[in-house]
Amino acid sequence: MLDAVIFDWGDTLMHWAWDPELLDAGHAAGLRALGRAPEPGFTARFREAYLPRLLRPETLEEVD
């Protein structure tokens, strides 16, 4: 059971740097933390559906 989840995209609590090589490992670790097995294609779907919206120049802080 998770006690808390912290998302610190703005370098408030720690320095954060994007690393595309860690995306699949991060998704797998997150799913395992929830008691789920890593899903084939999960990261590929994320890369196609959400990553382009996060990387747009006009995206300042969050995507609704």
Predicted model as a PDB file, atoms N, CA, C, CB and O in Angstrom, pLDDT in the B-factor column:
MODEL        1                                                                  
ATOM      1  N   MET A   1       0.845  -1.177   0.000  1.00 70.00           N  
ATOM      2  CA  MET A   1       0.000   0.000   0.000  1.00 70.00           C  
ATOM      3  C   MET A   1       0.887   1.236   0.000  1.00 70.00           C  
ATOM      4  CB  MET A   1      -0.959   0.001   1.217  1.00 70.00           C  
ATOM      5  O   MET A   1       1.804   1.355   0.812  1.00 70.00           O  
ATOM      6  N   LEU A   2       0.609   2.138  -0.904  1.00 68.00           N  
ATOM      7  CA  LEU A   2       1.364   3.388  -0.962  1.00 68.00           C  
ATOM      8  C   LEU A   2       0.915   4.322   0.152  1.00 68.00           C  
ATOM      9  CB  LEU A   2       1.193   4.068  -2.336  1.00 68.00           C  
ATOM     10  O   LEU A   2      -0.278   4.450   0.426  1.00 68.00           O  
ATOM     11  N   ASP A   3       1.875   4.969   0.785  1.00 77.00           N  
ATOM     12  CA  ASP A   3       1.559   5.976   1.791  1.00 77.00           C  
ATOM     13  C   ASP A   3       1.453   7.365   1.178  1.00 77.00           C  
ATOM     14  CB  ASP A   3       2.612   5.972   2.888  1.00 77.00           C  
ATOM     15  O   ASP A   3       0.693   8.210   1.650  1.00 77.00           O  
ATOM     16  N   ALA A   4       2.226   7.589   0.118  1.00 73.00           N  
ATOM     17  CA  ALA A   4       2.204   8.906  -0.521  1.00 73.00           C  
ATOM     18  C   ALA A   4       2.845   8.810  -1.901  1.00 73.00           C  
ATOM     19  CB  ALA A   4       2.940   9.963   0.354  1.00 73.00           C  
ATOM     20  O   ALA A   4       3.639   7.911  -2.180  1.00 73.00           O  
ATOM     21  N   VAL A   5       2.484   9.743  -2.737  1.00 70.00           N  
ATOM     22  CA  VAL A   5       3.102   9.890  -4.046  1.00 70.00           C  
ATOM     23  C   VAL A   5       3.442  11.364  -4.210  1.00 70.00           C  
ATOM     24  CB  VAL A   5       2.160   9.377  -5.203  1.00 70.00           C  
ATOM     25  O   VAL A   5       2.596  12.236  -4.010  1.00 70.00           O  
ATOM     26  N   ILE A   6       4.679  11.628  -4.573  1.00 67.00           N  
ATOM     27  CA  ILE A   6       5.108  13.013  -4.759  1.00 67.00           C  
ATOM     28  C   ILE A   6       5.562  13.186  -6.197  1.00 67.00           C  
ATOM     29  CB  ILE A   6       6.249  13.396  -3.763  1.00 67.00           C  
ATOM     30  O   ILE A   6       6.390  12.423  -6.693  1.00 67.00           O  
ATOM     31  N   PHE A   7       5.019  14.185  -6.859  1.00 68.00           N  
ATOM     32  CA  PHE A   7       5.469  14.558  -8.186  1.00 68.00           C  
ATOM     33  C   PHE A   7       6.079  15.946  -8.071  1.00 68.00           C  
ATOM     34  CB  PHE A   7       4.296  14.522  -9.233  1.00 68.00           C  
ATOM     35  O   PHE A   7       5.379  16.909  -7.759  1.00 68.00           O  
ATOM     36  N   ASP A   8       7.357  16.053  -8.318  1.00 63.00           N  
ATOM     37  CA  ASP A   8       8.070  17.311  -8.175  1.00 63.00           C  
ATOM     38  C   ASP A   8       8.671  17.683  -9.522  1.00 63.00           C  
ATOM     39  CB  ASP A   8       9.168  17.215  -7.081  1.00 63.00           C  
ATOM     40  O   ASP A   8       9.880  17.561  -9.719  1.00 63.00           O  
ATOM     41  N   TRP A   9       7.838  18.135 -10.444  1.00 64.00           N  
ATOM     42  CA  TRP A   9       8.296  18.472 -11.781  1.00 64.00           C  
ATOM     43  C   TRP A   9       9.048  19.795 -11.803  1.00 64.00           C  
ATOM     44  CB  TRP A   9       7.123  18.528 -12.734  1.00 64.00           C  
ATOM     45  O   TRP A   9       9.809  20.037 -12.740  1.00 64.00           O  
ATOM     46  N   GLY A  10       8.869  20.652 -10.817  1.00 66.00           N  
ATOM     47  CA  GLY A  10       9.431  21.995 -10.867  1.00 66.00           C  
ATOM     48  C   GLY A  10      10.708  22.190 -10.076  1.00 66.00           C  
ATOM     49  O   GLY A  10      11.058  23.327  -9.763  1.00 66.00           O  
ATOM     50  N   ASP A  11      11.420  21.120  -9.741  1.00 69.00           N  
ATOM     51  CA  ASP A  11      12.673  21.211  -8.990  1.00 69.00           C  
ATOM     52  C   ASP A  11      12.487  21.846  -7.614  1.00 69.00           C  
ATOM     53  CB  ASP A  11      13.691  22.007  -9.780  1.00 69.00           C  
ATOM     54  O   ASP A  11      13.408  22.484  -7.104  1.00 69.00           O  
ATOM     55  N   THR A  12      11.321  21.686  -7.009  1.00 72.00           N  
ATOM     56  CA  THR A  12      11.074  22.241  -5.682  1.00 72.00           C  
ATOM     57  C   THR A  12      11.783  21.431  -4.608  1.00 72.00           C  
ATOM     58  CB  THR A  12       9.576  22.290  -5.396  1.00 72.00           C  
ATOM     59  O   THR A  12      12.451  21.999  -3.743  1.00 72.00           O  
ATOM     60  N   LEU A  13      11.647  20.122  -4.653  1.00 73.00           N  
ATOM     61  CA  LEU A  13      12.228  19.261  -3.626  1.00 73.00           C  
ATOM     62  C   LEU A  13      13.555  18.633  -4.053  1.00 73.00           C  
ATOM     63  CB  LEU A  13      11.250  18.173  -3.264  1.00 73.00           C  
ATOM     64  O   LEU A  13      14.381  18.292  -3.206  1.00 73.00           O  
ATOM     65  N   MET A  14      13.757  18.482  -5.333  1.00 72.00           N  
ATOM     66  CA  MET A  14      14.975  17.865  -5.841  1.00 72.00           C  
ATOM     67  C   MET A  14      15.172  18.270  -7.291  1.00 72.00           C  
ATOM     68  CB  MET A  14      14.919  16.323  -5.704  1.00 72.00           C  
ATOM     69  O   MET A  14      14.233  18.713  -7.953  1.00 72.00           O  
ATOM     70  N   HIS A  15      16.391  18.118  -7.781  1.00 75.00           N  
ATOM     71  CA  HIS A  15      16.652  18.393  -9.193  1.00 75.00           C  
ATOM     72  C   HIS A  15      16.117  17.228 -10.023  1.00 75.00           C  
ATOM     73  CB  HIS A  15      18.182  18.613  -9.454  1.00 75.00           C  
ATOM     74  O   HIS A  15      16.390  16.065  -9.723  1.00 75.00           O  
ATOM     75  N   TRP A  16      15.365  17.542 -11.054  1.00 72.00           N  
ATOM     76  CA  TRP A  16      14.780  16.527 -11.923  1.00 72.00           C  
ATOM     77  C   TRP A  16      15.226  16.796 -13.342  1.00 72.00           C  
ATOM     78  CB  TRP A  16      13.230  16.514 -11.822  1.00 72.00           C  
ATOM     79  O   TRP A  16      15.160  17.930 -13.815  1.00 72.00           O  
ATOM     80  N   ALA A  17      15.680  15.762 -14.024  1.00 78.00           N  
ATOM     81  CA  ALA A  17      16.074  15.895 -15.420  1.00 78.00           C  
ATOM     82  C   ALA A  17      15.449  14.754 -16.216  1.00 78.00           C  
ATOM     83  CB  ALA A  17      17.627  15.896 -15.570  1.00 78.00           C  
ATOM     84  O   ALA A  17      15.476  13.601 -15.787  1.00 78.00           O  
ATOM     85  N   TRP A  18      14.896  15.077 -17.359  1.00 78.00           N  
ATOM     86  CA  TRP A  18      14.251  14.086 -18.219  1.00 78.00           C  
ATOM     87  C   TRP A  18      15.290  13.114 -18.752  1.00 78.00           C  
ATOM     88  CB  TRP A  18      13.503  14.770 -19.384  1.00 78.00           C  
ATOM     89  O   TRP A  18      16.354  13.527 -19.213  1.00 78.00           O  
ATOM     90  N   ASP A  19      14.986  11.826 -18.689  1.00 86.00           N  
ATOM     91  CA  ASP A  19      15.863  10.796 -19.245  1.00 86.00           C  
ATOM     92  C   ASP A  19      14.989   9.774 -19.954  1.00 86.00           C  
ATOM     93  CB  ASP A  19      16.739  10.119 -18.132  1.00 86.00           C  
ATOM     94  O   ASP A  19      14.403   8.916 -19.294  1.00 86.00           O  
ATOM     95  N   PRO A  20      14.883   9.837 -21.273  1.00 82.00           N  
ATOM     96  CA  PRO A  20      13.999   8.928 -21.997  1.00 82.00           C  
ATOM     97  C   PRO A  20      14.380   7.459 -21.824  1.00 82.00           C  
ATOM     98  CB  PRO A  20      14.001   9.277 -23.460  1.00 82.00           C  
ATOM     99  O   PRO A  20      13.535   6.579 -21.991  1.00 82.00           O  
ATOM    100  N   GLU A  21      15.643   7.185 -21.492  1.00 84.00           N  
ATOM    101  CA  GLU A  21      16.072   5.799 -21.289  1.00 84.00           C  
ATOM    102  C   GLU A  21      15.454   5.185 -20.034  1.00 84.00           C  
ATOM    103  CB  GLU A  21      17.591   5.730 -21.200  1.00 84.00           C  
ATOM    104  O   GLU A  21      15.366   3.962 -19.930  1.00 84.00           O  
ATOM    105  N   LEU A  22      15.030   6.006 -19.089  1.00 90.00           N  
ATOM    106  CA  LEU A  22      14.464   5.497 -17.837  1.00 90.00           C  
ATOM    107  C   LEU A  22      12.940   5.403 -17.855  1.00 90.00           C  
ATOM    108  CB  LEU A  22      14.893   6.377 -16.694  1.00 90.00           C  
ATOM    109  O   LEU A  22      12.346   4.933 -16.885  1.00 90.00           O  
ATOM    110  N   LEU A  23      12.306   5.832 -18.921  1.00 91.00           N  
ATOM    111  CA  LEU A  23      10.843   5.864 -18.962  1.00 91.00           C  
ATOM    112  C   LEU A  23      10.227   4.480 -18.793  1.00 91.00           C  
ATOM    113  CB  LEU A  23      10.375   6.472 -20.270  1.00 91.00           C  
ATOM    114  O   LEU A  23       9.326   4.309 -17.972  1.00 91.00           O  
ATOM    115  N   ASP A  24      10.685   3.503 -19.540  1.00 92.00           N  
ATOM    116  CA  ASP A  24      10.137   2.156 -19.434  1.00 92.00           C  
ATOM    117  C   ASP A  24      10.387   1.565 -18.048  1.00 92.00           C  
ATOM    118  CB  ASP A  24      10.742   1.252 -20.510  1.00 92.00           C  
ATOM    119  O   ASP A  24       9.496   0.951 -17.462  1.00 92.00           O  
ATOM    120  N   ALA A  25      11.592   1.750 -17.529  1.00 92.00           N  
ATOM    121  CA  ALA A  25      11.919   1.234 -16.189  1.00 92.00           C  
ATOM    122  C   ALA A  25      11.053   1.910 -15.129  1.00 92.00           C  
ATOM    123  CB  ALA A  25      13.419   1.452 -15.870  1.00 92.00           C  
ATOM    124  O   ALA A  25      10.608   1.260 -14.183  1.00 92.00           O  
ATOM    125  N   GLY A  26      10.815   3.199 -15.282  1.00 91.00           N  
ATOM    126  CA  GLY A  26       9.968   3.921 -14.332  1.00 91.00           C  
ATOM    127  C   GLY A  26       8.527   3.447 -14.365  1.00 91.00           C  
ATOM    128  O   GLY A  26       7.901   3.285 -13.317  1.00 91.00           O  
ATOM    129  N   HIS A  27       7.997   3.226 -15.554  1.00 92.00           N  
ATOM    130  CA  HIS A  27       6.632   2.699 -15.666  1.00 92.00           C  
ATOM    131  C   HIS A  27       6.545   1.309 -15.041  1.00 92.00           C  
ATOM    132  CB  HIS A  27       6.186   2.648 -17.147  1.00 92.00           C  
ATOM    133  O   HIS A  27       5.600   1.018 -14.308  1.00 92.00           O  
ATOM    134  N   ALA A  28       7.518   0.454 -15.322  1.00 94.00           N  
ATOM    135  CA  ALA A  28       7.512  -0.904 -14.770  1.00 94.00           C  
ATOM    136  C   ALA A  28       7.583  -0.856 -13.244  1.00 94.00           C  
ATOM    137  CB  ALA A  28       8.692  -1.729 -15.339  1.00 94.00           C  
ATOM    138  O   ALA A  28       6.854  -1.584 -12.570  1.00 94.00           O  
ATOM    139  N   ALA A  29       8.450  -0.010 -12.695  1.00 93.00           N  
ATOM    140  CA  ALA A  29       8.570   0.105 -11.236  1.00 93.00           C  
ATOM    141  C   ALA A  29       7.280   0.631 -10.618  1.00 93.00           C  
ATOM    142  CB  ALA A  29       9.741   1.026 -10.865  1.00 93.00           C  
ATOM    143  O   ALA A  29       6.853   0.155  -9.566  1.00 93.00           O  
ATOM    144  N   GLY A  30       6.665   1.604 -11.263  1.00 91.00           N  
ATOM    145  CA  GLY A  30       5.405   2.148 -10.755  1.00 91.00           C  
ATOM    146  C   GLY A  30       4.291   1.113 -10.750  1.00 91.00           C  
ATOM    147  O   GLY A  30       3.535   1.021  -9.783  1.00 91.00           O  
ATOM    148  N   LEU A  31       4.183   0.340 -11.814  1.00 93.00           N  
ATOM    149  CA  LEU A  31       3.157  -0.708 -11.863  1.00 93.00           C  
ATOM    150  C   LEU A  31       3.425  -1.782 -10.814  1.00 93.00           C  
ATOM    151  CB  LEU A  31       3.100  -1.343 -13.263  1.00 93.00           C  
ATOM    152  O   LEU A  31       2.491  -2.257 -10.169  1.00 93.00           O  
ATOM    153  N   ARG A  32       4.686  -2.171 -10.635  1.00 94.00           N  
ATOM    154  CA  ARG A  32       5.014  -3.157  -9.592  1.00 94.00           C  
ATOM    155  C   ARG A  32       4.686  -2.622  -8.203  1.00 94.00           C  
ATOM    156  CB  ARG A  32       6.501  -3.542  -9.666  1.00 94.00           C  
ATOM    157  O   ARG A  32       4.226  -3.374  -7.343  1.00 94.00           O  
ATOM    158  N   ALA A  33       4.918  -1.326  -7.973  1.00 92.00           N  
ATOM    159  CA  ALA A  33       4.588  -0.718  -6.679  1.00 92.00           C  
ATOM    160  C   ALA A  33       3.092  -0.785  -6.398  1.00 92.00           C  
ATOM    161  CB  ALA A  33       5.059   0.737  -6.638  1.00 92.00           C  
ATOM    162  O   ALA A  33       2.668  -0.802  -5.243  1.00 92.00           O  
ATOM    163  N   LEU A  34       2.306  -0.823  -7.452  1.00 93.00           N  
ATOM    164  CA  LEU A  34       0.849  -0.948  -7.308  1.00 93.00           C  
ATOM    165  C   LEU A  34       0.391  -2.403  -7.259  1.00 93.00           C  
ATOM    166  CB  LEU A  34       0.151  -0.236  -8.453  1.00 93.00           C  
ATOM    167  O   LEU A  34      -0.805  -2.688  -7.194  1.00 93.00           O  
ATOM    168  N   GLY A  35       1.362  -3.321  -7.291  1.00 94.00           N  
ATOM    169  CA  GLY A  35       1.025  -4.736  -7.258  1.00 94.00           C  
ATOM    170  C   GLY A  35       0.619  -5.295  -8.604  1.00 94.00           C  
ATOM    171  O   GLY A  35       0.002  -6.358  -8.678  1.00 94.00           O  
ATOM    172  N   ARG A  36       0.958  -4.590  -9.666  1.00 94.00           N  
ATOM    173  CA  ARG A  36       0.614  -5.035 -11.022  1.00 94.00           C  
ATOM    174  C   ARG A  36       1.869  -5.405 -11.775  1.00 94.00           C  
ATOM    175  CB  ARG A  36      -0.163  -3.946 -11.785  1.00 94.00           C  
ATOM    176  O   ARG A  36       2.937  -4.842 -11.532  1.00 94.00           O  
ATOM    177  N   ALA A  37       1.749  -6.324 -12.665  1.00 94.00           N  
ATOM    178  CA  ALA A  37       2.869  -6.697 -13.526  1.00 94.00           C  
ATOM    179  C   ALA A  37       3.048  -5.628 -14.596  1.00 94.00           C  
ATOM    180  CB  ALA A  37       2.638  -8.094 -14.174  1.00 94.00           C  
ATOM    181  O   ALA A  37       2.063  -5.062 -15.069  1.00 94.00           O  
ATOM    182  N   PRO A  38       4.293  -5.341 -14.987  1.00 91.00           N  
ATOM    183  CA  PRO A  38       4.507  -4.411 -16.103  1.00 91.00           C  
ATOM    184  C   PRO A  38       3.759  -4.884 -17.344  1.00 91.00           C  
ATOM    185  CB  PRO A  38       6.012  -4.268 -16.412  1.00 91.00           C  
ATOM    186  O   PRO A  38       3.761  -6.074 -17.662  1.00 91.00           O  
ATOM    187  N   GLU A  39       3.128  -3.961 -18.037  1.00 90.00           N  
ATOM    188  CA  GLU A  39       2.309  -4.292 -19.200  1.00 90.00           C  
ATOM    189  C   GLU A  39       3.079  -4.026 -20.493  1.00 90.00           C  
ATOM    190  CB  GLU A  39       0.997  -3.486 -19.183  1.00 90.00           C  
ATOM    191  O   GLU A  39       3.592  -2.925 -20.694  1.00 90.00           O  
ATOM    192  N   PRO A  40       3.161  -5.022 -21.363  1.00 89.00           N  
ATOM    193  CA  PRO A  40       3.788  -4.774 -22.661  1.00 89.00           C  
ATOM    194  C   PRO A  40       3.029  -3.665 -23.400  1.00 89.00           C  
ATOM    195  CB  PRO A  40       3.824  -6.077 -23.515  1.00 89.00           C  
ATOM    196  O   PRO A  40       1.799  -3.675 -23.456  1.00 89.00           O  
ATOM    197  N   GLY A  41       3.752  -2.742 -23.946  1.00 92.00           N  
ATOM    198  CA  GLY A  41       3.126  -1.675 -24.716  1.00 92.00           C  
ATOM    199  C   GLY A  41       2.708  -0.464 -23.906  1.00 92.00           C  
ATOM    200  O   GLY A  41       2.317   0.550 -24.485  1.00 92.00           O  
ATOM    201  N   PHE A  42       2.777  -0.537 -22.585  1.00 92.00           N  
ATOM    202  CA  PHE A  42       2.342   0.581 -21.733  1.00 92.00           C  
ATOM    203  C   PHE A  42       3.127   1.855 -22.067  1.00 92.00           C  
ATOM    204  CB  PHE A  42       2.520   0.222 -20.235  1.00 92.00           C  
ATOM    205  O   PHE A  42       2.539   2.909 -22.308  1.00 92.00           O  
ATOM    206  N   THR A  43       4.466   1.745 -22.077  1.00 93.00           N  
ATOM    207  CA  THR A  43       5.305   2.905 -22.354  1.00 93.00           C  
ATOM    208  C   THR A  43       5.137   3.373 -23.795  1.00 93.00           C  
ATOM    209  CB  THR A  43       6.771   2.579 -22.074  1.00 93.00           C  
ATOM    210  O   THR A  43       5.168   4.575 -24.059  1.00 93.00           O  
ATOM    211  N   ALA A  44       4.963   2.452 -24.716  1.00 94.00           N  
ATOM    212  CA  ALA A  44       4.757   2.842 -26.116  1.00 94.00           C  
ATOM    213  C   ALA A  44       3.475   3.662 -26.253  1.00 94.00           C  
ATOM    214  CB  ALA A  44       4.695   1.590 -27.031  1.00 94.00           C  
ATOM    215  O   ALA A  44       3.456   4.660 -26.974  1.00 94.00           O  
ATOM    216  N   ARG A  45       2.408   3.252 -25.570  1.00 94.00           N  
ATOM    217  CA  ARG A  45       1.153   4.011 -25.615  1.00 94.00           C  
ATOM    218  C   ARG A  45       1.340   5.395 -24.987  1.00 94.00           C  
ATOM    219  CB  ARG A  45       0.025   3.239 -24.885  1.00 94.00           C  
ATOM    220  O   ARG A  45       0.822   6.387 -25.498  1.00 94.00           O  
ATOM    221  N   PHE A  46       2.086   5.456 -23.872  1.00 91.00           N  
ATOM    222  CA  PHE A  46       2.368   6.734 -23.225  1.00 91.00           C  
ATOM    223  C   PHE A  46       3.145   7.652 -24.167  1.00 91.00           C  
ATOM    224  CB  PHE A  46       3.155   6.516 -21.920  1.00 91.00           C  
ATOM    225  O   PHE A  46       2.830   8.835 -24.296  1.00 91.00           O  
ATOM    226  N   ARG A  47       4.171   7.091 -24.827  1.00 91.00           N  
ATOM    227  CA  ARG A  47       4.985   7.887 -25.752  1.00 91.00           C  
ATOM    228  C   ARG A  47       4.134   8.455 -26.890  1.00 91.00           C  
ATOM    229  CB  ARG A  47       6.129   7.033 -26.327  1.00 91.00           C  
ATOM    230  O   ARG A  47       4.357   9.586 -27.323  1.00 91.00           O  
ATOM    231  N   GLU A  48       3.169   7.685 -27.371  1.00 93.00           N  
ATOM    232  CA  GLU A  48       2.331   8.126 -28.489  1.00 93.00           C  
ATOM    233  C   GLU A  48       1.242   9.104 -28.059  1.00 93.00           C  
ATOM    234  CB  GLU A  48       1.696   6.929 -29.158  1.00 93.00           C  
ATOM    235  O   GLU A  48       1.000  10.100 -28.741  1.00 93.00           O  
ATOM    236  N   ALA A  49       0.584   8.828 -26.935  1.00 93.00           N  
ATOM    237  CA  ALA A  49      -0.591   9.605 -26.550  1.00 93.00           C  
ATOM    238  C   ALA A  49      -0.278  10.829 -25.693  1.00 93.00           C  
ATOM    239  CB  ALA A  49      -1.542   8.727 -25.815  1.00 93.00           C  
ATOM    240  O   ALA A  49      -0.905  11.872 -25.875  1.00 93.00           O  
ATOM    241  N   TYR A  50       0.667  10.731 -24.771  1.00 88.00           N  
ATOM    242  CA  TYR A  50       0.871  11.800 -23.795  1.00 88.00           C  
ATOM    243  C   TYR A  50       2.190  12.542 -23.927  1.00 88.00           C  
ATOM    244  CB  TYR A  50       0.777  11.241 -22.436  1.00 88.00           C  
ATOM    245  O   TYR A  50       2.232  13.756 -23.724  1.00 88.00           O  
ATOM    246  N   LEU A  51       3.255  11.851 -24.259  1.00 86.00           N  
ATOM    247  CA  LEU A  51       4.556  12.499 -24.313  1.00 86.00           C  
ATOM    248  C   LEU A  51       4.601  13.672 -25.284  1.00 86.00           C  
ATOM    249  CB  LEU A  51       5.599  11.497 -24.691  1.00 86.00           C  
ATOM    250  O   LEU A  51       5.179  14.705 -24.945  1.00 86.00           O  
ATOM    251  N   PRO A  52       4.022  13.563 -26.469  1.00 87.00           N  
ATOM    252  CA  PRO A  52       4.044  14.732 -27.368  1.00 87.00           C  
ATOM    253  C   PRO A  52       3.378  15.964 -26.756  1.00 87.00           C  
ATOM    254  CB  PRO A  52       3.356  14.389 -28.679  1.00 87.00           C  
ATOM    255  O   PRO A  52       3.818  17.089 -26.995  1.00 87.00           O  
ATOM    256  N   ARG A  53       2.328  15.760 -25.977  1.00 85.00           N  
ATOM    257  CA  ARG A  53       1.652  16.899 -25.343  1.00 85.00           C  
ATOM    258  C   ARG A  53       2.504  17.492 -24.232  1.00 85.00           C  
ATOM    259  CB  ARG A  53       0.289  16.472 -24.783  1.00 85.00           C  
ATOM    260  O   ARG A  53       2.459  18.700 -24.002  1.00 85.00           O  
ATOM    261  N   LEU A  54       3.275  16.669 -23.545  1.00 78.00           N  
ATOM    262  CA  LEU A  54       4.140  17.167 -22.484  1.00 78.00           C  
ATOM    263  C   LEU A  54       5.339  17.935 -23.023  1.00 78.00           C  
ATOM    264  CB  LEU A  54       4.615  16.022 -21.631  1.00 78.00           C  
ATOM    265  O   LEU A  54       5.858  18.826 -22.352  1.00 78.00           O  
ATOM    266  N   LEU A  55       5.780  17.594 -24.230  1.00 80.00           N  
ATOM    267  CA  LEU A  55       6.990  18.186 -24.784  1.00 80.00           C  
ATOM    268  C   LEU A  55       6.746  19.376 -25.699  1.00 80.00           C  
ATOM    269  CB  LEU A  55       7.740  17.157 -25.527  1.00 80.00           C  
ATOM    270  O   LEU A  55       7.699  19.929 -26.248  1.00 80.00           O  
ATOM    271  N   ARG A  56       5.497  19.782 -25.876  1.00 81.00           N  
ATOM    272  CA  ARG A  56       5.205  20.964 -26.690  1.00 81.00           C  
ATOM    273  C   ARG A  56       5.838  22.202 -26.054  1.00 81.00           C  
ATOM    274  CB  ARG A  56       3.672  21.158 -26.850  1.00 81.00           C  
ATOM    275  O   ARG A  56       5.847  22.331 -24.829  1.00 81.00           O  
ATOM    276  N   PRO A  57       6.364  23.106 -26.870  1.00 80.00           N  
ATOM    277  CA  PRO A  57       6.968  24.325 -26.317  1.00 80.00           C  
ATOM    278  C   PRO A  57       5.984  25.144 -25.478  1.00 80.00           C  
ATOM    279  CB  PRO A  57       7.511  25.187 -27.444  1.00 80.00           C  
ATOM    280  O   PRO A  57       6.386  25.784 -24.507  1.00 80.00           O  
ATOM    281  N   GLU A  58       4.709  25.128 -25.842  1.00 76.00           N  
ATOM    282  CA  GLU A  58       3.737  25.934 -25.097  1.00 76.00           C  
ATOM    283  C   GLU A  58       3.264  25.290 -23.801  1.00 76.00           C  
ATOM    284  CB  GLU A  58       2.553  26.213 -25.961  1.00 76.00           C  
ATOM    285  O   GLU A  58       2.533  25.915 -23.034  1.00 76.00           O  
ATOM    286  N   THR A  59       3.669  24.052 -23.547  1.00 70.00           N  
ATOM    287  CA  THR A  59       3.293  23.377 -22.299  1.00 70.00           C  
ATOM    288  C   THR A  59       4.193  23.897 -21.198  1.00 70.00           C  
ATOM    289  CB  THR A  59       3.404  21.818 -22.425  1.00 70.00           C  
ATOM    290  O   THR A  59       5.398  23.650 -21.199  1.00 70.00           O  
ATOM    291  N   LEU A  60       3.602  24.619 -20.257  1.00 63.00           N  
ATOM    292  CA  LEU A  60       4.403  25.241 -19.207  1.00 63.00           C  
ATOM    293  C   LEU A  60       4.607  24.314 -18.005  1.00 63.00           C  
ATOM    294  CB  LEU A  60       3.745  26.530 -18.754  1.00 63.00           C  
ATOM    295  O   LEU A  60       5.744  24.014 -17.639  1.00 63.00           O  
ATOM    296  N   GLU A  61       3.514  23.864 -17.395  1.00 62.00           N  
ATOM    297  CA  GLU A  61       3.668  23.116 -16.166  1.00 62.00           C  
ATOM    298  C   GLU A  61       2.892  21.820 -16.099  1.00 62.00           C  
ATOM    299  CB  GLU A  61       3.276  23.954 -15.049  1.00 62.00           C  
ATOM    300  O   GLU A  61       3.338  20.873 -15.451  1.00 62.00           O  
ATOM    301  N   GLU A  62       1.742  21.748 -16.751  1.00 55.00           N  
ATOM    302  CA  GLU A  62       0.955  20.534 -16.630  1.00 55.00           C  
ATOM    303  C   GLU A  62       0.046  20.343 -17.835  1.00 55.00           C  
ATOM    304  CB  GLU A  62       0.133  20.566 -15.355  1.00 55.00           C  
ATOM    305  O   GLU A  62      -0.256  21.284 -18.568  1.00 55.00           O  
ATOM    306  N   VAL A  63      -0.373  19.115 -18.017  1.00 50.00           N  
ATOM    307  CA  VAL A  63      -1.324  18.778 -19.066  1.00 50.00           C  
ATOM    308  C   VAL A  63      -2.587  18.300 -18.382  1.00 50.00           C  
ATOM    309  CB  VAL A  63      -0.755  17.693 -20.049  1.00 50.00           C  
ATOM    310  O   VAL A  63      -2.545  17.363 -17.585  1.00 50.00           O  
ATOM    311  N   ASP A  64      -3.696  18.923 -18.679  1.00 48.00           N  
ATOM    312  CA  ASP A  64      -4.975  18.502 -18.072  1.00 48.00           C  
ATOM    313  C   ASP A  64      -5.538  17.306 -18.803  1.00 48.00           C  
ATOM    314  CB  ASP A  64      -6.000  19.652 -18.085  1.00 48.00           C  
ATOM    315  O   ASP A  64      -6.604  16.808 -18.443  1.00 48.00           O  
TER     316      ASP A  64                                                      
ENDMDL                                                                          
END                                                                             
